[in-house]
Amino acid sequence: MTKYVELNVRSEIGELEGVILHTPGAEVENMTPENAERALYSDILNLDVARDEYKQLSGVLGKIAQTYQVKDLLANVLKDEKAKEAVIDRVCKMEPHIAIKGNTYCIKDYLLDQAPTELARLLIEGVPLKADNLTKFLSKERYAMRPLHNFFFTRDASMSVLNEVLIGKMANGVRDRESLIMQSIFDYTPGFNTKTVNPIDNPSVDPNCMIEGGDVLIARDDILVIGNGTRTTTQGIDFILAQLLSQKEEKQRHILVQELPSQPESFIHLDMVFTLLDVDKCMVYEPLIMRPNKYQTVHITIQNGKVLDIRRENNLLEALKKLGMDLKPIFCGGNGDPWNQEREQWHSGANFFAVGPGKVIGYGRNIHTMEAMNKNGFEILRAKDIIRHKVELSDYEKYVITIEGSELPRGGGGARCMTMPVRRKPVNW
């Protein structure tokens, strides 16, 4: 029987107790160079290699915290017939072409006939197109219901914010089913003991509202840091602001908004240029976060259901320092050489996932970033050595666990992108 943890996440760095993962499956390989861009990939992945690299991440996390696989959680939900029908109805409403009846093949009926485990697989890996008429026979589409190529980046489709789950309003329609699946998991799994907040459930939500988890960081329980770029719009941030205002808390809360460039594609989320490492350290892509540029940092202060102040800040770190978080920046790509900084940021060199204060996971390929981390007191440990019991994490106070990353970064993300924490211990600030 699965042991569930009650959802509670109040920082980026609290000791990890529960995390949701999705091991890359056939959906990753079900693409061609022609549709890779539509799938939001920079290149086609080698599934065998990607899975081997991912096993290093999941293997280490399994030694640290309770881990859950999306497919298992979904299959468990689908064992309940009412939940199964509700999930499929929502999928059909979102993707109406799959519910068309008549003389041709009806995917909805096919899905309803499937056992829970197989249905969970199909909802993620897709349903092949059955060529039962000329149009389908001549179609260049291979799938009647497309695979979720990006789902191993579990961060984006749902976000744990304190004791609730904010469901992502994805920027690209190819990822909408991810959000639906994550909401279904939390709505129908009592063990997580949480409620979901989904922008699409609000009939008055702005149609331009977009929110993805790579842009939403919980710096402290009273501070959200949110990226504003191609994946999270100002309207999406306003939706989050409205949710906080509706709580009418006496305690002041803060939203720090960091504008992001639309190009290159490696800047899609805030966590590709800024992540928290420890109570007093952070990882930054220095050219964007530290140097003067045209991308604004905006500070919103709220209290008792009202916006007290909205103002510009010089940069993100100065804004956090004013709120009592004095963070030493460690530079992605190391100090000084813009070439190394740019190369390693492209390969998710700033994208770290904390399993505790001063204990993080990242790609070992970013050697200049790792050198900078080591100079700042982090021991560099290989995931393979931990899994094989050659290294004991309890022997080290601060560390970076390195996973190999020849294939996974091609999907456009790192360790934080591939993890959706559901519970962390409080941080002793």
C-alpha positions in Angstrom: 0.0 0.0 0.0 1.3 3.4 -1.0 2.3 5.7 1.9 1.1 9.2 1.3 2.4 12.3 2.8 0.2 15.3 3.6 1.0 18.1 1.2 2.9 21.0 2.6 5.7 23.0 0.8 6.8 26.3 2.3 10.2 26.8 0.8 12.4 25.7 -2.1 15.0 24.2 0.2 13.3 22.5 3.2 14.3 18.9 3.8 12.4 16.8 1.2 9.8 14.3 2.4 7.7 13.6 -0.7 8.1 14.2 -4.4 6.2 13.2 -7.6 8.3 11.9 -10.6 7.5 10.6 -14.0 10.1 8.3 -15.6 10.4 9.0 -19.3 8.5 6.4 -21.3 7.5 5.6 -24.9 6.0 9.1 -25.2 9.5 10.6 -25.3 10.5 8.5 -28.3 7.2 8.9 -30.2 8.2 11.8 -32.4 10.1 12.7 -35.5 12.4 15.7 -36.3 9.4 17.3 -38.0 7.2 17.3 -34.9 10.0 17.7 -32.2 9.6 21.4 -32.3 5.8 21.1 -31.8 6.6 18.8 -28.8 8.8 21.6 -27.4 12.0 19.7 -27.7 15.3 21.1 -29.0 16.2 17.6 -30.3 15.0 14.0 -30.4 16.0 12.1 -27.2 17.5 8.6 -27.1 15.1 7.0 -24.7 17.4 4.3 -23.4 20.1 6.8 -22.4 17.5 9.3 -21.0 16.0 6.6 -18.8 19.4 5.5 -17.5 20.1 9.2 -16.6 16.7 9.6 -15.0 17.3 6.4 -12.9 20.1 8.3 -11.3 17.7 11.1 -10.2 14.9 8.8 -9.1 17.4 6.4 -7.4 18.9 9.1 -5.3 15.5 10.7 -4.4 14.2 7.2 -3.4 16.9 7.1 -0.7 16.0 10.6 0.6 12.2 10.9 0.5 9.0 9.2 -0.4 8.7 9.1 -4.2 5.6 8.7 -6.3 5.3 7.9 -10.0 2.6 9.8 -12.0 1.6 6.7 -13.9 1.1 4.7 -10.6 -0.9 7.5 -9.0 -3.1 7.9 -12.1 -3.7 4.2 -12.3 -4.8 4.2 -8.7 -7.3 7.0 -9.4 -8.7 5.2 -12.4 -9.6 2.2 -10.3 -12.7 4.1 -9.2 -15.2 4.0 -12.0 -16.7 7.4 -11.2 -13.3 9.0 -11.2 -12.4 7.1 -14.4 -15.5 8.5 -16.2 -14.9 12.0 -14.9 -11.2 12.0 -16.0 -12.1 10.7 -19.5 -15.0 13.2 -19.8 -12.6 16.0 -19.0 -10.1 14.7 -21.5 -12.8 14.6 -24.2 -13.9 18.1 -23.3 -10.3 19.3 -23.7 -9.7 17.3 -26.8 -13.1 17.0 -28.4 -11.9 15.2 -31.6 -11.4 12.0 -29.6 -15.1 11.7 -28.6 -16.7 11.8 -32.1 -19.1 8.9 -32.7 -20.4 7.5 -35.9 -19.1 5.0 -38.4 -15.5 5.8 -37.4 -13.4 4.7 -34.4 -14.4 6.5 -31.2 -11.5 6.9 -28.9 -13.7 7.7 -25.9 -15.4 4.4 -26.0 -12.0 2.7 -26.4 -10.6 4.5 -23.3 -13.6 3.6 -21.2 -13.0 -0.1 -22.0 -9.4 -0.1 -20.7 -8.2 -1.4 -17.3 -6.7 1.3 -15.0 -3.1 0.6 -15.6 -3.5 0.4 -19.4 -5.6 3.5 -19.4 -3.0 5.4 -17.4 -0.4 4.4 -20.0 -2.6 5.5 -22.9 -3.4 8.9 -21.4 0.4 9.6 -21.2 1.8 7.7 -24.1 -1.0 8.5 -26.6 -3.4 6.5 -28.7 -2.2 5.5 -32.2 -4.4 6.6 -35.1 -6.5 3.8 -36.5 -6.7 4.3 -40.3 -10.3 3.3 -40.8 -11.1 5.9 -43.4 -9.3 7.6 -46.3 -8.6 10.8 -44.4 -6.9 9.0 -41.6 -5.1 6.7 -43.9 -3.5 9.7 -45.7 -3.0 11.7 -42.5 0.6 12.6 -41.5 -0.6 12.3 -37.9 0.5 9.1 -36.2 -1.7 9.5 -33.1 -5.4 10.1 -32.6 -4.5 11.3 -29.0 -1.0 12.7 -28.9 1.7 11.5 -26.5 2.7 13.8 -23.6 6.3 14.2 -24.6 7.1 16.7 -21.8 5.5 15.0 -18.9 8.8 13.9 -17.3 9.1 17.6 -16.4 6.5 17.2 -13.7 7.2 20.7 -12.2 5.2 22.6 -14.7 1.7 21.1 -14.6 1.1 21.5 -10.9 2.7 23.5 -8.1 2.7 22.8 -4.3 2.1 26.2 -2.7 1.9 25.9 1.1 -0.8 23.3 1.6 -2.6 23.7 -1.7 -1.9 22.7 -5.3 -1.9 25.3 -8.1 -2.7 23.7 -11.4 -0.7 25.0 -14.3 -2.4 26.8 -17.2 0.1 25.7 -19.8 1.4 28.0 -22.5 1.2 25.2 -25.2 -1.9 23.1 -25.8 0.2 20.0 -26.3 0.7 20.0 -22.5 -2.9 20.6 -21.3 -3.5 17.0 -20.6 -0.6 17.0 -18.1 -2.4 19.6 -16.0 -5.6 17.6 -16.2 -3.9 14.4 -15.0 -2.2 16.2 -12.1 -5.4 17.8 -11.0 -7.1 14.4 -11.1 -4.4 12.8 -9.0 -4.8 15.4 -6.3 -8.6 15.6 -6.5 -9.1 11.9 -6.2 -6.2 10.8 -3.9 -7.3 11.6 -0.3 -3.9 10.7 1.1 -2.4 14.0 -0.1 -5.0 15.9 1.9 -5.0 19.1 -0.3 -7.2 21.1 -2.6 -6.5 22.2 -6.1 -6.8 25.7 -7.6 -7.1 25.7 -11.4 -7.4 28.9 -13.5 -9.7 27.1 -16.0 -12.2 26.4 -13.3 -12.7 30.1 -12.9 -15.2 31.3 -15.6 -13.9 34.9 -15.4 -10.2 34.1 -15.8 -8.4 36.2 -18.4 -7.9 34.1 -21.6 -4.3 35.2 -21.6 -3.7 33.6 -18.2 -0.7 31.2 -18.4 1.2 29.7 -15.4 3.9 27.0 -15.4 5.7 25.7 -12.4 9.2 26.4 -13.6 8.4 30.1 -13.1 7.0 29.7 -9.5 9.5 29.6 -6.6 8.6 29.6 -2.9 11.5 31.6 -1.5 9.9 31.6 2.0 6.4 31.0 3.1 5.6 34.7 2.7 7.6 35.3 -0.5 6.8 34.0 -4.0 9.3 34.6 -6.7 7.7 34.3 -10.2 9.1 34.6 -13.6 7.2 36.5 -16.3 8.0 35.4 -19.8 6.8 33.2 -22.6 5.4 30.5 -20.3 3.9 32.6 -17.4 2.1 35.8 -18.4 1.3 38.9 -16.3 -2.4 37.7 -16.4 -1.2 34.4 -14.9 0.6 36.2 -12.1 -2.4 38.4 -11.5 -4.4 35.2 -11.0 -2.0 34.1 -8.3 -2.2 37.5 -6.8 -6.0 37.3 -6.7 -5.8 34.0 -4.9 -3.5 35.4 -2.3 -5.7 38.5 -1.9 -8.8 36.3 -1.3 -7.1 34.8 1.7 -7.1 38.2 3.5 -4.1 37.3 5.7 -3.0 39.7 8.4 0.6 38.8 7.7 2.3 40.7 4.9 3.1 38.6 1.8 5.3 39.4 -1.1 5.5 38.5 -4.8 8.7 39.3 -6.6 8.3 39.2 -10.4 11.3 38.8 -12.6 10.8 39.5 -16.3 12.5 37.0 -18.7 13.7 37.3 -22.3 11.6 35.5 -24.9 14.8 34.2 -26.5 16.8 32.0 -26.4 14.5 29.1 -25.6 16.7 28.1 -22.6 15.2 31.1 -20.8 11.7 29.6 -20.8 11.4 29.6 -17.0 12.8 31.4 -14.1 14.4 28.3 -12.7 16.6 28.2 -15.7 18.3 31.3 -14.5 17.7 31.3 -10.7 17.3 28.6 -8.1 17.6 28.5 -4.3 20.5 26.4 -2.9 20.7 27.1 0.9 19.4 29.6 3.5 22.1 32.0 2.4 23.0 30.9 -1.2 21.4 30.9 -4.6 22.4 29.9 -8.2 22.1 32.7 -10.8 22.7 33.2 -14.4 24.7 36.4 -13.8 24.1 38.3 -17.0 20.3 38.3 -16.5 19.9 38.3 -12.7 22.9 40.5 -11.6 23.8 42.9 -14.4 21.8 46.0 -15.4 19.4 45.1 -18.3 16.0 45.9 -19.6 14.2 43.0 -17.8 12.5 44.4 -14.8 12.1 43.1 -11.2 8.8 44.1 -9.6 7.9 43.8 -5.9 4.2 43.5 -5.0 3.3 43.7 -1.3 -0.1 42.5 0.0 -1.9 42.4 3.4 -5.4 41.9 4.6 -6.7 41.3 1.1 -5.2 44.5 -0.4 -2.3 45.4 -2.5 -0.2 47.8 -0.3 2.5 48.6 -2.9 3.9 47.7 -6.3 7.3 49.0 -7.1 10.4 48.3 -9.2 13.6 46.9 -7.6 17.1 47.1 -8.9 17.4 43.3 -9.1 16.0 40.1 -7.6 18.8 39.6 -5.0 18.5 43.2 -3.7 14.7 42.7 -3.4 15.2 39.5 -1.4 17.8 41.1 0.9 15.3 43.9 1.8 13.0 41.1 2.9 15.6 39.5 5.2 17.0 36.9 2.7 20.6 37.9 2.1 21.7 35.4 -0.5 25.2 34.9 -1.8 25.0 34.3 -5.6 26.9 31.4 -7.2 27.3 31.9 -10.9 26.1 29.4 -13.4 29.1 28.7 -15.7 31.5 30.1 -13.1 32.9 33.6 -12.7 34.1 35.8 -15.6 33.8 33.9 -18.9 30.6 34.7 -20.7 31.1 31.9 -23.1 31.1 29.3 -20.3 28.2 30.9 -18.6 26.1 30.9 -21.8 27.0 27.3 -22.7 26.2 25.9 -19.2 23.0 27.9 -18.8 21.8 26.4 -22.1 22.3 22.9 -20.6 20.3 23.8 -17.4 23.3 24.7 -15.4 21.3 27.0 -13.1 18.5 24.4 -12.6 19.1 22.8 -9.2 16.7 20.9 -7.0 17.2 21.1 -3.3 16.6 18.0 -1.1 17.5 20.1 2.0 19.3 23.3 2.9 22.7 23.2 1.2 21.9 19.8 -0.4 21.1 19.9 -4.1 20.9 17.9 -7.3 22.1 19.1 -10.7 23.8 18.0 -14.0 27.4 17.0 -13.7 28.2 18.0 -17.2 28.3 21.7 -16.2 31.8 21.6 -15.0 32.4 25.3 -14.4 29.2 25.6 -12.4 30.3 22.6 -10.3 33.7 24.1 -9.7 32.0 27.3 -8.5 29.8 25.2 -6.2 32.8 23.4 -4.8 34.6 26.7 -4.1 31.5 27.7 -2.1 31.6 24.7 0.2 29.5 22.1 -1.7 31.0 18.6 -1.9 30.5 17.2 -5.4 29.0 13.7 -5.2 28.1 11.4 -8.1 24.6 9.9 -8.0 25.9 6.6 -9.2 28.2 6.3 -6.2 25.3 7.1 -3.8 23.1 4.5 -5.4 25.9 1.9 -5.2 26.5 2.7 -1.5 30.0 3.9 -2.2 29.1 7.3 -0.7 26.9 8.0 2.4 25.1 11.4 2.2 25.1 11.6 6.0 28.8 12.1 5.9 28.4 15.5 4.3 26.9 18.7 5.5 26.6 20.4 2.1 26.7 18.8 -1.3 25.7 18.6 -4.9 24.6 15.3 -6.2 25.5 15.1 -9.9 23.5 13.2 -12.5 24.7 12.5 -16.0 23.0 14.7 -18.6 23.8 13.9 -22.2 20.1 13.3 -23.2 17.8 14.7 -20.6 18.8 18.3 -21.2 17.7 18.0 -24.8 14.2 18.0 -23.5 14.8 21.5 -22.1 15.2 21.2 -18.4 17.1 20.0 -15.3 16.6 18.5 -11.9 14.1 21.1 -10.6 12.1 20.7 -13.8 11.8 16.9 -13.3 10.6 17.0 -9.7 7.3 18.1 -8.1 7.7 18.2 -4.3 4.6 17.6 -2.2 6.1 17.9 1.3 9.2 19.6 2.8 10.2 20.1 6.5 10.2 23.7 7.8 13.4 25.6 7.4 15.2 27.1 10.4 15.7 30.6 9.0 
